[in-house]
């Protein structure tokens, strides 16, 4: 492609890149309860800048909750989540105390994070181009021409440049999901969360979406955190695979290790059932 | 029959004036109602118990007390209490506005709640402020779902305007009533009224259907030309949007 739509422009915080202060994402003793039901049980893990991490595990085990907490769609019951050295869950209170983060604090940290949903969640009151330019114009303050240029580059990246004026309902599920990916990338997040992005798609449409994601994974320095049931995709793009069950990460390692020679019986069972 | 219509056409200016009062009460009353519907509808979704409570009390009060009594109260009791007389039309606009604003607030609240939660979440993921989420994403989708219910309320409001007769506003009903008294033609006088209100209601329906079509087209939901001529029916709000629900 002619221009790299993911290339960052303008002044960049070089400090973060050169100093690399620890991990980009840290979950520390994170607990999430719904009533008596414990979904995350003192969960701890880290993701480093530029890593591609995939969460696998049985359905309903809370993998998606991890992404939703990071996107601030849910709040932790206990524990701390750090993003790029800042707490997502807490902010400084009076006299050096900590209190739960408010909307304003979370908005600051959310700048670094983007998310693609299982059900695409495009805005039906906007066409494709408007879906992609809405937030860059109104949240980042880009001027419209610049936002549209960025959107068209991204549409090219996902192979839908001719659909700019189409309405979401005129697109197939796979096309909608590719627009949703472009929409998330238009905000230039450092971390992209992918929540079972192919689960709602007809089988023949899955490939187009995964190809786009592979392309992004291999050609950019974006940090990916995925929940997926596509084990081949996980093997293909991941630096690290985390097996998650019953509120905890029970095993974590390279795709070769997890898919080839897992340590835990539970991982073997799970992979035996899905592969 | 001849007597009534001779009188009717000889006194057309009176008819126009009555029609004007009826339309003014309908248009102004529904404008007030629309504004109040949004105010109380948004208040009903507030995080503050106090704000929600105020909205609840006001809405229940106006839904639970008779429109007749409110009208009488404004016109006859208000001046006694405050020493300030209100014009009949003003009383009508306030009473209709409050009443239908109360009903309308439930429409607003319901339509906002009916927008899939996933749409809010997508807006959060794009780091929009709460105000941007509402204005740019949720409200345009909720609006489409409000229109059919608003159409029903608008027609009902129109059909309440003959109550103005009770407080001596010279609306359409009052004017035709007077013609009936002069000519003694009860059958034709009321038949004329029936037809005139039907025509008014149908014109409003057509206008609202056009508005609904326009709003739906913007969401990419196309309805055929037949939708334009469809008469109102208490249809359930359709689930709009390209997606629904989410996953845990």
Contacts between the chains, C-beta under 8 A, distances in Angstrom:
chain1	res1	chain2	res2	distance
A	60	B	248	6.7
A	62	B	248	7.6
A	64	B	247	5.6
A	64	B	248	5.8
A	65	B	248	6.6
A	71	B	121	7.7
A	71	B	124	6.9
A	71	B	125	5.5
A	72	B	124	6.6
A	73	B	121	5.2
A	73	B	124	6.1
A	73	B	125	7.6
A	103	B	130	6.9
A	107	B	127	6.0
A	107	B	129	7.2
A	110	B	124	7.5
A	110	B	125	7.9
A	110	B	127	4.7
A	111	B	127	6.0
A	113	B	125	7.8
A	114	B	125	6.6
A	114	B	126	7.8
A	115	B	125	4.1
A	117	B	118	6.7
A	117	B	121	7.1
A	117	B	122	6.6
A	117	B	125	7.6
A	117	B	246	7.0
A	118	B	246	7.3
A	118	B	247	5.3
A	119	B	118	5.8
A	119	B	243	4.2
A	119	B	244	7.3
A	119	B	245	6.7
A	119	B	246	6.4
A	119	B	247	7.7
A	120	B	242	6.8
A	120	B	243	5.7
A	121	B	118	4.6
A	121	B	119	6.4
A	121	B	121	6.7
A	121	B	122	3.8
A	121	B	242	8.0
A	121	B	243	5.3
A	122	B	122	7.6
A	122	B	242	5.5
A	122	B	243	7.3
A	123	B	119	6.9
A	123	B	122	7.0
A	123	B	123	7.9
A	123	B	137	5.5
A	123	B	141	7.9
A	124	B	141	6.4
A	124	B	219	4.8
A	124	B	220	6.2
A	124	B	240	6.3
A	124	B	241	4.8
A	124	B	242	4.9
A	125	B	137	7.2
A	125	B	140	4.0
A	125	B	141	5.5
A	125	B	218	6.2
A	125	B	219	5.5
A	134	B	126	7.2
A	134	B	136	6.4
A	135	B	126	3.7
A	135	B	127	6.7
A	135	B	128	6.3
A	138	B	128	6.9
A	138	B	132	5.7
A	138	B	136	6.7
A	139	B	126	6.4
A	139	B	127	5.1
A	139	B	128	5.8
A	139	B	129	7.8
A	139	B	132	7.2
A	167	B	220	3.7
A	168	B	220	6.7
A	168	B	242	4.7
A	169	B	220	4.1
A	169	B	221	7.3
A	169	B	242	5.7
A	170	B	220	6.9
A	176	B	242	6.7
A	183	B	126	7.2
A	184	B	125	7.1
A	184	B	126	7.8
A	187	B	126	6.2
A	187	B	127	6.8
A	195	B	247	7.4
A	196	B	247	6.8
A	199	B	247	7.9
